[in-house]
């Protein structure tokens, strides 16, 4: 049987096996038990010196996307900062991790990142509505929180580790 030279696959593995390519009209399907792990994003938290006291105060940052891993990174002397959760669509799944400076630690006794709300609701780990939560970190602790959205504009804390104050 002669090969059909006009046949073009819509999904194929790139020569060398480095990438899976979805061409025009190509679709992907994840079967039960499968997953795609989203790429993480490091958010550099811009801090400013506090009147020469040698401590950093974080400027407010909004959540840049609704699925993935967000790692907070800042000067090691950061004392506190704010981060905003905004409106969200069902299916969102995000991890927030307080990681520290490029060495992976904050040097203060306790660095606090407050996560607040804008245009959404947040359910704490016990299922009750809360207004915010704080992630407390130090050189020996990198707290994290997993948030999921099961209903539009409602985030839920589904897992956490470290010093998290709701």
QUIPE-V648524 format. One record per helix or strand of 3 or more residues. SS is the DSSP state (@ for helix, = for strand). FROM is the first residue (numbers start at 1). TO is the last residue. If there is no record, write none. Layout:
BEGIN
ss:SS from:FROM to:TO
ss:SS from:FROM to:TO
END
This chain:
BEGIN
ss:= from:11 to:13
ss:= from:20 to:22
ss:= from:40 to:44
ss:= from:47 to:49
ss:= from:56 to:58
ss:= from:67 to:73
ss:= from:78 to:85
ss:= from:93 to:100
ss:= from:111 to:117
ss:= from:121 to:123
ss:= from:132 to:138
ss:= from:144 to:151
ss:= from:154 to:161
ss:= from:163 to:165
END
